[in-house]
Amino acid sequence: MIACIALRAAQLEVDSIDRSNVIPHLTHRIVPTMHIELLAVHKDWHGRNLGTQLLDIATDTARQVSEQIGLRFITLDATPTSIAFYEKHFFQAATFQPGRESGLLLGADDTTSMLLDLMA
C-alpha cells in the first residue's frame, strides 16, 4: 500500500474546547464534523505530495457533504511529527477546557486534536 485515508462522520461538543482562538463565535452546543480517522503515506513515497492530495480529497468531500447536511469542521488527531503538515493546511490545535478532555476526539495520549473550519 502506498497511501490511504479513512473518513467518518463525527460531532464536536463545542463547550469541551477553549474557543477563544479557534471558534469564539459559534453558538451551537454540538456541530456535525467529518473526522479523518487515518491519513498515511508509505515512507518510501514521502515528499511526493500524496499527503496533500489525500487531504485535498478529504476537504473536497467534506465541503460536498456540508452542502447536504451542514458540516462545519474537519477534525483529526495529529501525531507530533504531523502537526506542522496540518498547520500548513490551516488546521488549528484544539485546546480542551479543564476537566473536559474527552469532549472532542478519541486520540491517543501523544496526539494533538486539530480542526479545520470549513466556513473560514
N, C-alpha and C positions, 0 to 999 in steps of 0.2 A: 504494500500500500504506500502510495506517495503522499497523499493528503486526505483529510476528511473533516467534515463539520457535522455537528448534530445540534438541532434547534428544538425547543419545546415551548409550549405555552406556559406562562407563569403569571404571577401577580406581585406587585410591590406594595407592601404595607408602608405607606408614606410616613406615618408617625414613628416608625422604627429607626429612621435615619436622621442625621443632622442635615437639615435642609438649607442652612444658611449660605452655603456656597454652591449648592447643586441645583435645588429646585425650590427656592423660597416662596414662590408664588402659587404653588399647587394647593388647591383647596380640597380635593377628594382624599378620602382616607385610604382607599385601595384602588390601584390602577392596573390595567392589564399590561403585560410585558411579553416580550419574546426573550427567552433565555438561551444563550449559547452554552450548551452543555459541554461541547467539545469542539476545539479547533486545533488541529495538529498537522504538521508538515514533517515528513521524514527528514532527519538531519542531513542526509545526502542531497536534499533538494532545497535546503535553506538558501536564502539570497536570490531566489528566482521569482519573487513577488507572489508566490502561491498563497501565502497567508493573507496578504492584502486582497487578492482576488476572492478568497473564501469569505473574508469579512465583508467585501462588497456584495457578494451574493446574499449573505445574511441580512445586511442593511436593506438591500432592494426587496427581499422577501418580507421583511418587517414593514416596510413602507406600503407594500401591496396589501398585506393583511390589515394594516392600520386603516386603510380606506374602507374596509368592510366592518371591522369590529372596534376600531379606535385604540389600537396600541399606542402607548406613549413612550415607552422605553425599550431599549435592548439592554439586558443585564448579562453579566458573566462573572466568574471567579477567576482572576488572573494570578498566575504563578509569579513569584518575584522576578523571574527573568523575562516575563512577557508584559509587564506593566508599561514599560516605555513604548512598546509596539502599540498597545491600545490607546495610550495617551496621544500618540502621534495621529491616531484616527478619531480623536475628540471624545474618547471615553473619559469619565471622571471617577475618581475613587469615591465610594460612599462611606461616610463615617457614621457609625451607629450611635444612637443616643445611649447614655449609660443605662445598663440593665435591659437593653432591647437588642442584644447581639444576634438573636436568631430571627429577626423580623424580615430580612431581605433575602438572603441566599443561603444555600446549604453548603458552603465551601469548606475546604479543609483549613486547619489552623494556619497554614503558611500561605494562604491565598488572600488576595485583596478583592473585595466585591467592587465592581465597577458598573457604571451605567452610561448609556448614550441617550440623550433626549432627542426623540425623533422630531420634535417641534422646534428645536433650536435652529 
